[in-house]
């Protein structure tokens, strides 16, 4: 988004944000590709995580969500952080025989 483009700030309770996120997810599960709705879903999920916090790995992801300046920056940081974990989980040693 260009810096000089007007922005809309929206304030929702965590409960309202969760409900909206779930409603968007339900709509996206119909199989229709709606890029604007998919982006809104990812954006809302990022901000919910930043607001919620947690423990362990969730706490680390929440801290990343709070530290970054945008959705794409968060997704890149998340992928860097989770990449080695996911690779480890997907390795042959961790698969059922």
Secondary structure, 3 states (H helix, E strand, C coil): CCCCCCCCCCCCCHHHHHHHHHHHHHHHCCCCCCHHHHHHHHHHHHHHHHHHCCCHHHHHHHHHHHHCCCHHHHHHHHHHHHHHHHHHHHCHHHCCC
